[in-house]
Amino acid sequence: MSNIQNRLKKLKYRCQTLGIKELDVTFSKIFQKVESTQNIDHITLLEELVQNETQQILDIFFHPEAKDLRFKYQLIINLSK
């Protein structure tokens, strides 16, 4: 298994187990796009994002007051649309 495939496998698991239904659905969509393109920048950014606590990820996506983090992860947020 290549390094990219191994990273994607770990990402897929994390994206499916965030523990909040809205995030699980959103991140499933994001993961499908990242997996299909295998864009290394997107993979790396998504890996970094899912290292955060679930509540912080929820804030990044759904609370505008987290604008610094929203800006940092805007590429990933855009993939959810």
PDB file with one MODEL, atoms N, CA, C and O in Angstrom:
MODEL        1
ATOM      1  N   MET A   1       0.857  -1.178   0.000  1.00  0.00           N
ATOM      2  CA  MET A   1       0.000   0.000   0.000  1.00  0.00           C
ATOM      3  C   MET A   1       0.902   1.240   0.000  1.00  0.00           C
ATOM      4  O   MET A   1       1.850   1.333   0.780  1.00  0.00           O
ATOM      5  N   SER A   2       0.599   2.160  -0.862  1.00  0.00           N
ATOM      6  CA  SER A   2       1.416   3.375  -0.948  1.00  0.00           C
ATOM      7  C   SER A   2       1.182   4.272   0.270  1.00  0.00           C
ATOM      8  O   SER A   2       0.207   4.106   1.004  1.00  0.00           O
ATOM      9  N   ASN A   3       2.078   5.203   0.464  1.00  0.00           N
ATOM     10  CA  ASN A   3       1.979   6.145   1.569  1.00  0.00           C
ATOM     11  C   ASN A   3       0.673   6.941   1.480  1.00  0.00           C
ATOM     12  O   ASN A   3      -0.008   7.140   2.486  1.00  0.00           O
ATOM     13  N   ILE A   4       0.330   7.394   0.273  1.00  0.00           N
ATOM     14  CA  ILE A   4      -0.915   8.165   0.086  1.00  0.00           C
ATOM     15  C   ILE A   4      -2.124   7.307   0.458  1.00  0.00           C
ATOM     16  O   ILE A   4      -3.019   7.769   1.165  1.00  0.00           O
ATOM     17  N   GLN A   5      -2.152   6.078  -0.010  1.00  0.00           N
ATOM     18  CA  GLN A   5      -3.292   5.201   0.286  1.00  0.00           C
ATOM     19  C   GLN A   5      -3.404   4.936   1.785  1.00  0.00           C
ATOM     20  O   GLN A   5      -4.507   4.876   2.330  1.00  0.00           O
ATOM     21  N   ASN A   6      -2.268   4.778   2.444  1.00  0.00           N
ATOM     22  CA  ASN A   6      -2.264   4.555   3.883  1.00  0.00           C
ATOM     23  C   ASN A   6      -2.805   5.786   4.618  1.00  0.00           C
ATOM     24  O   ASN A   6      -3.606   5.663   5.545  1.00  0.00           O
ATOM     25  N   ARG A   7      -2.363   6.960   4.201  1.00  0.00           N
ATOM     26  CA  ARG A   7      -2.849   8.208   4.806  1.00  0.00           C
ATOM     27  C   ARG A   7      -4.342   8.369   4.583  1.00  0.00           C
ATOM     28  O   ARG A   7      -5.070   8.771   5.491  1.00  0.00           O
ATOM     29  N   LEU A   8      -4.808   8.052   3.357  1.00  0.00           N
ATOM     30  CA  LEU A   8      -6.234   8.160   3.045  1.00  0.00           C
ATOM     31  C   LEU A   8      -7.066   7.192   3.886  1.00  0.00           C
ATOM     32  O   LEU A   8      -8.166   7.528   4.325  1.00  0.00           O
ATOM     33  N   LYS A   9      -6.539   6.002   4.105  1.00  0.00           N
ATOM     34  CA  LYS A   9      -7.252   5.013   4.915  1.00  0.00           C
ATOM     35  C   LYS A   9      -7.455   5.536   6.338  1.00  0.00           C
ATOM     36  O   LYS A   9      -8.544   5.406   6.896  1.00  0.00           O
ATOM     37  N   LYS A  10      -6.416   6.124   6.926  1.00  0.00           N
ATOM     38  CA  LYS A  10      -6.520   6.696   8.271  1.00  0.00           C
ATOM     39  C   LYS A  10      -7.475   7.880   8.291  1.00  0.00           C
ATOM     40  O   LYS A  10      -8.264   8.035   9.222  1.00  0.00           O
ATOM     41  N   LEU A  11      -7.399   8.720   7.249  1.00  0.00           N
ATOM     42  CA  LEU A  11      -8.285   9.878   7.142  1.00  0.00           C
ATOM     43  C   LEU A  11      -9.746   9.453   7.039  1.00  0.00           C
ATOM     44  O   LEU A  11     -10.621  10.038   7.678  1.00  0.00           O
ATOM     45  N   LYS A  12      -9.995   8.443   6.239  1.00  0.00           N
ATOM     46  CA  LYS A  12     -11.374   7.972   6.060  1.00  0.00           C
ATOM     47  C   LYS A  12     -11.961   7.543   7.396  1.00  0.00           C
ATOM     48  O   LYS A  12     -13.097   7.885   7.722  1.00  0.00           O
ATOM     49  N   TYR A  13     -11.191   6.804   8.157  1.00  0.00           N
ATOM     50  CA  TYR A  13     -11.670   6.353   9.466  1.00  0.00           C
ATOM     51  C   TYR A  13     -11.979   7.546  10.365  1.00  0.00           C
ATOM     52  O   TYR A  13     -13.037   7.596  10.991  1.00  0.00           O
ATOM     53  N   ARG A  14     -11.061   8.504  10.431  1.00  0.00           N
ATOM     54  CA  ARG A  14     -11.257   9.669  11.301  1.00  0.00           C
ATOM     55  C   ARG A  14     -12.456  10.502  10.847  1.00  0.00           C
ATOM     56  O   ARG A  14     -13.226  10.996  11.671  1.00  0.00           O
ATOM     57  N   CYS A  15     -12.607  10.652   9.535  1.00  0.00           N
ATOM     58  CA  CYS A  15     -13.724  11.438   9.004  1.00  0.00           C
ATOM     59  C   CYS A  15     -15.074  10.794   9.315  1.00  0.00           C
ATOM     60  O   CYS A  15     -16.089  11.484   9.405  1.00  0.00           O
ATOM     61  N   GLN A  16     -15.085   9.478   9.477  1.00  0.00           N
ATOM     62  CA  GLN A  16     -16.336   8.767   9.748  1.00  0.00           C
ATOM     63  C   GLN A  16     -16.636   8.659  11.238  1.00  0.00           C
ATOM     64  O   GLN A  16     -17.727   8.233  11.616  1.00  0.00           O
ATOM     65  N   THR A  17     -15.685   9.037  12.089  1.00  0.00           N
ATOM     66  CA  THR A  17     -15.862   8.800  13.521  1.00  0.00           C
ATOM     67  C   THR A  17     -15.688  10.071  14.348  1.00  0.00           C
ATOM     68  O   THR A  17     -15.158  10.023  15.458  1.00  0.00           O
ATOM     69  N   LEU A  18     -16.125  11.186  13.820  1.00  0.00           N
ATOM     70  CA  LEU A  18     -16.011  12.439  14.564  1.00  0.00           C
ATOM     71  C   LEU A  18     -17.020  12.511  15.708  1.00  0.00           C
ATOM     72  O   LEU A  18     -16.824  13.261  16.664  1.00  0.00           O
ATOM     73  N   GLY A  19     -18.092  11.737  15.612  1.00  0.00           N
ATOM     74  CA  GLY A  19     -19.021  11.614  16.725  1.00  0.00           C
ATOM     75  C   GLY A  19     -20.198  12.569  16.718  1.00  0.00           C
ATOM     76  O   GLY A  19     -21.053  12.499  17.600  1.00  0.00           O
ATOM     77  N   ILE A  20     -20.257  13.445  15.754  1.00  0.00           N
ATOM     78  CA  ILE A  20     -21.398  14.350  15.614  1.00  0.00           C
ATOM     79  C   ILE A  20     -21.938  14.153  14.203  1.00  0.00           C
ATOM     80  O   ILE A  20     -21.213  14.332  13.225  1.00  0.00           O
ATOM     81  N   LYS A  21     -23.203  13.787  14.103  1.00  0.00           N
ATOM     82  CA  LYS A  21     -23.782  13.397  12.813  1.00  0.00           C
ATOM     83  C   LYS A  21     -23.525  14.422  11.710  1.00  0.00           C
ATOM     84  O   LYS A  21     -23.150  14.049  10.598  1.00  0.00           O
ATOM     85  N   GLU A  22     -23.722  15.701  12.001  1.00  0.00           N
ATOM     86  CA  GLU A  22     -23.511  16.726  10.974  1.00  0.00           C
ATOM     87  C   GLU A  22     -22.077  16.693  10.441  1.00  0.00           C
ATOM     88  O   GLU A  22     -21.846  16.834   9.240  1.00  0.00           O
ATOM     89  N   LEU A  23     -21.125  16.506  11.346  1.00  0.00           N
ATOM     90  CA  LEU A  23     -19.723  16.448  10.919  1.00  0.00           C
ATOM     91  C   LEU A  23     -19.430  15.162  10.163  1.00  0.00           C
ATOM     92  O   LEU A  23     -18.716  15.183   9.161  1.00  0.00           O
ATOM     93  N   ASP A  24     -19.973  14.043  10.632  1.00  0.00           N
ATOM     94  CA  ASP A  24     -19.732  12.777   9.941  1.00  0.00           C
ATOM     95  C   ASP A  24     -20.226  12.847   8.496  1.00  0.00           C
ATOM     96  O   ASP A  24     -19.548  12.377   7.583  1.00  0.00           O
ATOM     97  N   VAL A  25     -21.402  13.430   8.290  1.00  0.00           N
ATOM     98  CA  VAL A  25     -21.957  13.576   6.940  1.00  0.00           C
ATOM     99  C   VAL A  25     -21.099  14.537   6.107  1.00  0.00           C
ATOM    100  O   VAL A  25     -20.752  14.244   4.962  1.00  0.00           O
ATOM    101  N   THR A  26     -20.767  15.679   6.698  1.00  0.00           N
ATOM    102  CA  THR A  26     -19.958  16.689   6.006  1.00  0.00           C
ATOM    103  C   THR A  26     -18.590  16.143   5.637  1.00  0.00           C
ATOM    104  O   THR A  26     -18.129  16.327   4.511  1.00  0.00           O
ATOM    105  N   PHE A  27     -17.941  15.474   6.577  1.00  0.00           N
ATOM    106  CA  PHE A  27     -16.590  14.985   6.330  1.00  0.00           C
ATOM    107  C   PHE A  27     -16.571  13.773   5.418  1.00  0.00           C
ATOM    108  O   PHE A  27     -15.556  13.510   4.773  1.00  0.00           O
ATOM    109  N   SER A  28     -17.651  13.039   5.347  1.00  0.00           N
ATOM    110  CA  SER A  28     -17.745  11.944   4.378  1.00  0.00           C
ATOM    111  C   SER A  28     -17.690  12.519   2.963  1.00  0.00           C
ATOM    112  O   SER A  28     -17.004  11.985   2.091  1.00  0.00           O
ATOM    113  N   LYS A  29     -18.417  13.607   2.750  1.00  0.00           N
ATOM    114  CA  LYS A  29     -18.426  14.289   1.458  1.00  0.00           C
ATOM    115  C   LYS A  29     -17.027  14.845   1.133  1.00  0.00           C
ATOM    116  O   LYS A  29     -16.522  14.682   0.022  1.00  0.00           O
ATOM    117  N   ILE A  30     -16.426  15.495   2.118  1.00  0.00           N
ATOM    118  CA  ILE A  30     -15.086  16.062   1.923  1.00  0.00           C
ATOM    119  C   ILE A  30     -14.093  14.955   1.594  1.00  0.00           C
ATOM    120  O   ILE A  30     -13.290  15.082   0.671  1.00  0.00           O
ATOM    121  N   PHE A  31     -14.157  13.870   2.359  1.00  0.00           N
ATOM    122  CA  PHE A  31     -13.214  12.774   2.128  1.00  0.00           C
ATOM    123  C   PHE A  31     -13.331  12.206   0.721  1.00  0.00           C
ATOM    124  O   PHE A  31     -12.318  11.927   0.079  1.00  0.00           O
ATOM    125  N   GLN A  32     -14.549  12.032   0.240  1.00  0.00           N
ATOM    126  CA  GLN A  32     -14.733  11.497  -1.114  1.00  0.00           C
ATOM    127  C   GLN A  32     -14.035  12.368  -2.150  1.00  0.00           C
ATOM    128  O   GLN A  32     -13.417  11.853  -3.082  1.00  0.00           O
ATOM    129  N   LYS A  33     -14.131  13.675  -1.993  1.00  0.00           N
ATOM    130  CA  LYS A  33     -13.481  14.594  -2.938  1.00  0.00           C
ATOM    131  C   LYS A  33     -11.966  14.522  -2.819  1.00  0.00           C
ATOM    132  O   LYS A  33     -11.261  14.497  -3.828  1.00  0.00           O
ATOM    133  N   VAL A  34     -11.466  14.488  -1.594  1.00  0.00           N
ATOM    134  CA  VAL A  34     -10.020  14.416  -1.372  1.00  0.00           C
ATOM    135  C   VAL A  34      -9.469  13.097  -1.904  1.00  0.00           C
ATOM    136  O   VAL A  34      -8.407  13.060  -2.525  1.00  0.00           O
ATOM    137  N   GLU A  35     -10.200  12.020  -1.653  1.00  0.00           N
ATOM    138  CA  GLU A  35      -9.758  10.697  -2.115  1.00  0.00           C
ATOM    139  C   GLU A  35      -9.710  10.633  -3.642  1.00  0.00           C
ATOM    140  O   GLU A  35      -8.785  10.059  -4.216  1.00  0.00           O
ATOM    141  N   SER A  36     -10.705  11.221  -4.291  1.00  0.00           N
ATOM    142  CA  SER A  36     -10.756  11.130  -5.754  1.00  0.00           C
ATOM    143  C   SER A  36      -9.662  11.961  -6.424  1.00  0.00           C
ATOM    144  O   SER A  36      -9.146  11.569  -7.470  1.00  0.00           O
ATOM    145  N   THR A  37      -9.305  13.094  -5.839  1.00  0.00           N
ATOM    146  CA  THR A  37      -8.261  13.926  -6.443  1.00  0.00           C
ATOM    147  C   THR A  37      -6.867  13.545  -5.971  1.00  0.00           C
ATOM    148  O   THR A  37      -5.890  13.728  -6.697  1.00  0.00           O
ATOM    149  N   GLN A  38      -6.773  13.015  -4.754  1.00  0.00           N
ATOM    150  CA  GLN A  38      -5.499  12.684  -4.114  1.00  0.00           C
ATOM    151  C   GLN A  38      -4.533  13.867  -4.132  1.00  0.00           C
ATOM    152  O   GLN A  38      -3.322  13.702  -4.280  1.00  0.00           O
ATOM    153  N   ASN A  39      -5.101  15.064  -3.976  1.00  0.00           N
ATOM    154  CA  ASN A  39      -4.307  16.285  -3.903  1.00  0.00           C
ATOM    155  C   ASN A  39      -3.585  16.303  -2.553  1.00  0.00           C
ATOM    156  O   ASN A  39      -4.226  16.352  -1.503  1.00  0.00           O
ATOM    157  N   ILE A  40      -2.258  16.265  -2.586  1.00  0.00           N
ATOM    158  CA  ILE A  40      -1.468  16.141  -1.367  1.00  0.00           C
ATOM    159  C   ILE A  40      -1.679  17.319  -0.413  1.00  0.00           C
ATOM    160  O   ILE A  40      -1.650  17.145   0.805  1.00  0.00           O
ATOM    161  N   ASP A  41      -1.889  18.507  -0.963  1.00  0.00           N
ATOM    162  CA  ASP A  41      -2.138  19.682  -0.115  1.00  0.00           C
ATOM    163  C   ASP A  41      -3.462  19.539   0.634  1.00  0.00           C
ATOM    164  O   ASP A  41      -3.553  19.880   1.813  1.00  0.00           O
ATOM    165  N   HIS A  42      -4.478  19.038  -0.049  1.00  0.00           N
ATOM    166  CA  HIS A  42      -5.779  18.829   0.588  1.00  0.00           C
ATOM    167  C   HIS A  42      -5.692  17.727   1.642  1.00  0.00           C
ATOM    168  O   HIS A  42      -6.260  17.846   2.727  1.00  0.00           O
ATOM    169  N   ILE A  43      -4.974  16.655   1.310  1.00  0.00           N
ATOM    170  CA  ILE A  43      -4.814  15.549   2.254  1.00  0.00           C
ATOM    171  C   ILE A  43      -4.134  16.047   3.529  1.00  0.00           C
ATOM    172  O   ILE A  43      -4.588  15.760   4.637  1.00  0.00           O
ATOM    173  N   THR A  44      -3.054  16.789   3.364  1.00  0.00           N
ATOM    174  CA  THR A  44      -2.300  17.294   4.508  1.00  0.00           C
ATOM    175  C   THR A  44      -3.144  18.241   5.359  1.00  0.00           C
ATOM    176  O   THR A  44      -3.130  18.157   6.587  1.00  0.00           O
ATOM    177  N   LEU A  45      -3.870  19.131   4.713  1.00  0.00           N
ATOM    178  CA  LEU A  45      -4.707  20.081   5.439  1.00  0.00           C
ATOM    179  C   LEU A  45      -5.845  19.367   6.177  1.00  0.00           C
ATOM    180  O   LEU A  45      -6.163  19.707   7.317  1.00  0.00           O
ATOM    181  N   LEU A  46      -6.444  18.388   5.526  1.00  0.00           N
ATOM    182  CA  LEU A  46      -7.515  17.625   6.165  1.00  0.00           C
ATOM    183  C   LEU A  46      -6.974  16.820   7.344  1.00  0.00           C
ATOM    184  O   LEU A  46      -7.623  16.736   8.387  1.00  0.00           O
ATOM    185  N   GLU A  47      -5.795  16.230   7.185  1.00  0.00           N
ATOM    186  CA  GLU A  47      -5.177  15.505   8.300  1.00  0.00           C
ATOM    187  C   GLU A  47      -4.975  16.434   9.498  1.00  0.00           C
ATOM    188  O   GLU A  47      -5.250  16.067  10.641  1.00  0.00           O
ATOM    189  N   GLU A  48      -4.499  17.621   9.215  1.00  0.00           N
ATOM    190  CA  GLU A  48      -4.270  18.592  10.281  1.00  0.00           C
ATOM    191  C   GLU A  48      -5.589  18.984  10.947  1.00  0.00           C
ATOM    192  O   GLU A  48      -5.668  19.065  12.173  1.00  0.00           O
ATOM    193  N   LEU A  49      -6.609  19.225  10.150  1.00  0.00           N
ATOM    194  CA  LEU A  49      -7.908  19.636  10.682  1.00  0.00           C
ATOM    195  C   LEU A  49      -8.495  18.579  11.610  1.00  0.00           C
ATOM    196  O   LEU A  49      -8.971  18.909  12.696  1.00  0.00           O
ATOM    197  N   VAL A  50      -8.468  17.324  11.201  1.00  0.00           N
ATOM    198  CA  VAL A  50      -9.119  16.278  12.007  1.00  0.00           C
ATOM    199  C   VAL A  50      -8.316  15.909  13.248  1.00  0.00           C
ATOM    200  O   VAL A  50      -8.777  15.107  14.061  1.00  0.00           O
ATOM    201  N   GLN A  51      -7.130  16.476  13.409  1.00  0.00           N
ATOM    202  CA  GLN A  51      -6.373  16.280  14.651  1.00  0.00           C
ATOM    203  C   GLN A  51      -6.968  17.111  15.793  1.00  0.00           C
ATOM    204  O   GLN A  51      -6.693  16.853  16.965  1.00  0.00           O
ATOM    205  N   ASN A  52      -7.779  18.103  15.443  1.00  0.00           N
ATOM    206  CA  ASN A  52      -8.423  18.951  16.448  1.00  0.00           C
ATOM    207  C   ASN A  52      -9.521  18.178  17.172  1.00  0.00           C
ATOM    208  O   ASN A  52     -10.007  17.154  16.693  1.00  0.00           O
ATOM    209  N   GLU A  53      -9.894  18.694  18.329  1.00  0.00           N
ATOM    210  CA  GLU A  53     -11.036  18.139  19.054  1.00  0.00           C
ATOM    211  C   GLU A  53     -12.297  18.319  18.209  1.00  0.00           C
ATOM    212  O   GLU A  53     -12.411  19.285  17.454  1.00  0.00           O
ATOM    213  N   THR A  54     -13.225  17.402  18.339  1.00  0.00           N
ATOM    214  CA  THR A  54     -14.462  17.447  17.565  1.00  0.00           C
ATOM    215  C   THR A  54     -15.201  18.769  17.752  1.00  0.00           C
ATOM    216  O   THR A  54     -15.711  19.333  16.784  1.00  0.00           O
ATOM    217  N   GLN A  55     -15.263  19.262  18.975  1.00  0.00           N
ATOM    218  CA  GLN A  55     -15.975  20.520  19.225  1.00  0.00           C
ATOM    219  C   GLN A  55     -15.320  21.677  18.476  1.00  0.00           C
ATOM    220  O   GLN A  55     -16.015  22.555  17.966  1.00  0.00           O
ATOM    221  N   GLN A  56     -13.997  21.686  18.407  1.00  0.00           N
ATOM    222  CA  GLN A  56     -13.311  22.752  17.677  1.00  0.00           C
ATOM    223  C   GLN A  56     -13.592  22.639  16.175  1.00  0.00           C
ATOM    224  O   GLN A  56     -13.762  23.655  15.502  1.00  0.00           O
ATOM    225  N   ILE A  57     -13.642  21.441  15.659  1.00  0.00           N
ATOM    226  CA  ILE A  57     -13.972  21.238  14.242  1.00  0.00           C
ATOM    227  C   ILE A  57     -15.386  21.746  13.969  1.00  0.00           C
ATOM    228  O   ILE A  57     -15.632  22.401  12.956  1.00  0.00           O
ATOM    229  N   LEU A  58     -16.304  21.441  14.869  1.00  0.00           N
ATOM    230  CA  LEU A  58     -17.679  21.919  14.741  1.00  0.00           C
ATOM    231  C   LEU A  58     -17.711  23.445  14.714  1.00  0.00           C
ATOM    232  O   LEU A  58     -18.406  24.038  13.890  1.00  0.00           O
ATOM    233  N   ASP A  59     -16.961  24.077  15.610  1.00  0.00           N
ATOM    234  CA  ASP A  59     -16.890  25.540  15.635  1.00  0.00           C
ATOM    235  C   ASP A  59     -16.342  26.100  14.328  1.00  0.00           C
ATOM    236  O   ASP A  59     -16.864  27.084  13.804  1.00  0.00           O
ATOM    237  N   ILE A  60     -15.311  25.486  13.809  1.00  0.00           N
ATOM    238  CA  ILE A  60     -14.694  25.951  12.555  1.00  0.00           C
ATOM    239  C   ILE A  60     -15.718  25.949  11.423  1.00  0.00           C
ATOM    240  O   ILE A  60     -15.756  26.874  10.611  1.00  0.00           O
ATOM    241  N   PHE A  61     -16.536  24.918  11.372  1.00  0.00           N
ATOM    242  CA  PHE A  61     -17.486  24.780  10.275  1.00  0.00           C
ATOM    243  C   PHE A  61     -18.777  25.563  10.460  1.00  0.00           C
ATOM    244  O   PHE A  61     -19.357  26.031   9.480  1.00  0.00           O
ATOM    245  N   PHE A  62     -19.235  25.712  11.689  1.00  0.00           N
ATOM    246  CA  PHE A  62     -20.584  26.217  11.884  1.00  0.00           C
ATOM    247  C   PHE A  62     -20.687  27.487  12.724  1.00  0.00           C
ATOM    248  O   PHE A  62     -21.791  27.982  12.951  1.00  0.00           O
ATOM    249  N   HIS A  63     -19.566  28.018  13.187  1.00  0.00           N
ATOM    250  CA  HIS A  63     -19.619  29.227  14.009  1.00  0.00           C
ATOM    251  C   HIS A  63     -18.703  30.295  13.421  1.00  0.00           C
ATOM    252  O   HIS A  63     -17.480  30.163  13.467  1.00  0.00           O
ATOM    253  N   PRO A  64     -19.287  31.337  12.878  1.00  0.00           N
ATOM    254  CA  PRO A  64     -18.504  32.380  12.195  1.00  0.00           C
ATOM    255  C   PRO A  64     -17.462  33.065  13.068  1.00  0.00           C
ATOM    256  O   PRO A  64     -16.505  33.638  12.547  1.00  0.00           O
ATOM    257  N   GLU A  65     -17.633  33.017  14.394  1.00  0.00           N
ATOM    258  CA  GLU A  65     -16.652  33.694  15.244  1.00  0.00           C
ATOM    259  C   GLU A  65     -15.281  33.002  15.245  1.00  0.00           C
ATOM    260  O   GLU A  65     -14.314  33.563  15.759  1.00  0.00           O
ATOM    261  N   ALA A  66     -15.187  31.819  14.690  1.00  0.00           N
ATOM    262  CA  ALA A  66     -13.909  31.109  14.576  1.00  0.00           C
ATOM    263  C   ALA A  66     -13.229  31.484  13.255  1.00  0.00           C
ATOM    264  O   ALA A  66     -12.699  30.615  12.563  1.00  0.00           O
ATOM    265  N   LYS A  67     -13.244  32.770  12.907  1.00  0.00           N
ATOM    266  CA  LYS A  67     -12.816  33.169  11.557  1.00  0.00           C
ATOM    267  C   LYS A  67     -11.346  32.928  11.255  1.00  0.00           C
ATOM    268  O   LYS A  67     -11.002  32.678  10.100  1.00  0.00           O
ATOM    269  N   ASP A  68     -10.457  32.993  12.258  1.00  0.00           N
ATOM    270  CA  ASP A  68      -9.045  32.705  11.985  1.00  0.00           C
ATOM    271  C   ASP A  68      -8.863  31.265  11.522  1.00  0.00           C
ATOM    272  O   ASP A  68      -8.160  30.994  10.548  1.00  0.00           O
ATOM    273  N   LEU A  69      -9.506  30.353  12.234  1.00  0.00           N
ATOM    274  CA  LEU A  69      -9.413  28.946  11.852  1.00  0.00           C
ATOM    275  C   LEU A  69     -10.200  28.671  10.575  1.00  0.00           C
ATOM    276  O   LEU A  69      -9.785  27.855   9.752  1.00  0.00           O
ATOM    277  N   ARG A  70     -11.327  29.344  10.410  1.00  0.00           N
ATOM    278  CA  ARG A  70     -12.093  29.184   9.161  1.00  0.00           C
ATOM    279  C   ARG A  70     -11.231  29.578   7.969  1.00  0.00           C
ATOM    280  O   ARG A  70     -11.242  28.902   6.940  1.00  0.00           O
ATOM    281  N   PHE A  71     -10.490  30.662   8.106  1.00  0.00           N
ATOM    282  CA  PHE A  71      -9.621  31.109   7.022  1.00  0.00           C
ATOM    283  C   PHE A  71      -8.547  30.063   6.743  1.00  0.00           C
ATOM    284  O   PHE A  71      -8.276  29.737   5.587  1.00  0.00           O
ATOM    285  N   LYS A  72      -7.940  29.543   7.794  1.00  0.00           N
ATOM    286  CA  LYS A  72      -6.868  28.544   7.639  1.00  0.00           C
ATOM    287  C   LYS A  72      -7.366  27.302   6.903  1.00  0.00           C
ATOM    288  O   LYS A  72      -6.647  26.737   6.080  1.00  0.00           O
ATOM    289  N   TYR A  73      -8.586  26.881   7.197  1.00  0.00           N
ATOM    290  CA  TYR A  73      -9.123  25.638   6.621  1.00  0.00           C
ATOM    291  C   TYR A  73     -10.151  25.888   5.516  1.00  0.00           C
ATOM    292  O   TYR A  73     -10.953  25.006   5.209  1.00  0.00           O
ATOM    293  N   GLN A  74     -10.133  27.057   4.930  1.00  0.00           N
ATOM    294  CA  GLN A  74     -11.135  27.421   3.923  1.00  0.00           C
ATOM    295  C   GLN A  74     -11.167  26.446   2.743  1.00  0.00           C
ATOM    296  O   GLN A  74     -12.242  26.154   2.219  1.00  0.00           O
ATOM    297  N   LEU A  75     -10.025  25.948   2.327  1.00  0.00           N
ATOM    298  CA  LEU A  75      -9.993  24.972   1.228  1.00  0.00           C
ATOM    299  C   LEU A  75     -10.846  23.745   1.572  1.00  0.00           C
ATOM    300  O   LEU A  75     -11.605  23.252   0.738  1.00  0.00           O
ATOM    301  N   ILE A  76     -10.711  23.270   2.784  1.00  0.00           N
ATOM    302  CA  ILE A  76     -11.470  22.085   3.214  1.00  0.00           C
ATOM    303  C   ILE A  76     -12.949  22.441   3.351  1.00  0.00           C
ATOM    304  O   ILE A  76     -13.813  21.670   2.931  1.00  0.00           O
ATOM    305  N   ILE A  77     -13.239  23.580   3.924  1.00  0.00           N
ATOM    306  CA  ILE A  77     -14.629  24.020   4.066  1.00  0.00           C
ATOM    307  C   ILE A  77     -15.290  24.090   2.688  1.00  0.00           C
ATOM    308  O   ILE A  77     -16.435  23.667   2.525  1.00  0.00           O
ATOM    309  N   ASN A  78     -14.575  24.619   1.705  1.00  0.00           N
ATOM    310  CA  ASN A  78     -15.117  24.709   0.341  1.00  0.00           C
ATOM    311  C   ASN A  78     -15.421  23.329  -0.250  1.00  0.00           C
ATOM    312  O   ASN A  78     -16.345  23.191  -1.051  1.00  0.00           O
ATOM    313  N   LEU A  79     -14.665  22.330   0.130  1.00  0.00           N
ATOM    314  CA  LEU A  79     -14.906  20.967  -0.381  1.00  0.00           C
ATOM    315  C   LEU A  79     -16.192  20.387   0.166  1.00  0.00           C
ATOM    316  O   LEU A  79     -16.707  19.412  -0.381  1.00  0.00           O
ATOM    317  N   SER A  80     -16.727  20.966   1.237  1.00  0.00           N
ATOM    318  CA  SER A  80     -17.953  20.428   1.833  1.00  0.00           C
ATOM    319  C   SER A  80     -19.202  20.876   1.092  1.00  0.00           C
ATOM    320  O   SER A  80     -20.302  20.407   1.383  1.00  0.00           O
ATOM    321  N   LYS A  81     -19.035  21.782   0.134  1.00  0.00           N
ATOM    322  CA  LYS A  81     -20.190  22.358  -0.575  1.00  0.00           C
ATOM    323  C   LYS A  81     -20.470  21.612  -1.857  1.00  0.00           C
ATOM    324  O   LYS A  81     -21.404  21.957  -2.581  1.00  0.00           O
TER     325      LYS A  81
ENDMDL
END
